[in-house]
Amino acid sequence: MDTLQSIIIAIVEGLTEFLPISSTAHMKFTNPLIGVTNTPFVDMYEIVIQLAAILSVVTIYRKKFFDFKHINFYIKLVIAVIPALIGGYFLKKHIDAALTNLNFIAYVMIAGGIILLFVDKLFANNTINEEEKISFPKAFIIGCFQVLSIIFPGLSRSAATIVGGMSQKLTRSVAAEFSFFLAVPTMLAASAKSFMDVYKEHKEVLVKDNFITLGIGAVVAYIVALLAVRFFIGYLQKHGFKIFGWYRIILGIVVLILVYQGIIK
């Protein structure tokens, strides 16, 4: 992976991390198009720049994140992240295999898109409009929805957790914000696990040039995500999910065609 490739992937990540269209799927689709092959470093790079993008949430919601008087907020995040930690540990082999299967990811993209077409009407009468009203059981259930995005790469972590939140009577904007908050401990854990795996099994990739590439990608993903998350919250409040559903369906079909024709593998 050269510098230009790393920047392109970081831009894709920053633009898609907070949208319900799966940043993982977009990176997996982009890689073969720009000549990037799967390697231990590329896998680690994708996780680390996801964390960098997600840290933009800490910047935007810094007052919330660093208000230590509201301990319940942190307890909810811990409760919600537990299912993903357990699922990630026990399903690692399945996850690794699914992440290399573009057909599988494309089908999941399409299926998730169909679901998003109906989400707005299905949960039109939700009334919980403040994070403080999210109970501990509701936080855990939202965390269980996040596991679905681990089992089905391409589903979108944000889509799964937002729909999970809306299933618990949260309004669109509150569900989206809680999804953003939950992403922070989730990706911190995923990044730490990825670094440990690489350190144990592929120490040769931990060289200066690769750390420079990681740094560049992290900065780009962070800056782009800052812009994307502000756009998403504003758009979501006004227009809902339908456009993202159609986008997912169209992109999934295009990828299937490209895979069938051997253009990407």
Protein Blocks (a to p, Z undefined) as FASTA:
>chain_A
ZZklmmmmmmmmmmmmmpcnhjmlmmmmmmmmnopacdfklmmmmmmmmmmmmmmmmmmm
mmmmmmmklmmlmmmmmmmmmmmmmmmmmmmmmmmmmmmmmklmmmmmmmmmmmmmmmmm
mmmmgcbfcfklpcfklmmmmmmmmmmmmmmghkbpmlmmmmmmmmnopafklmmmmmmm
mmmmmmmmmmmmmmmmmmmmmmmlmcfklmmmmmmmmmmmmmmmmmmmmmmmmmmmmnom
mlmmmmmmmmmmmmmmmmmnomaZZ
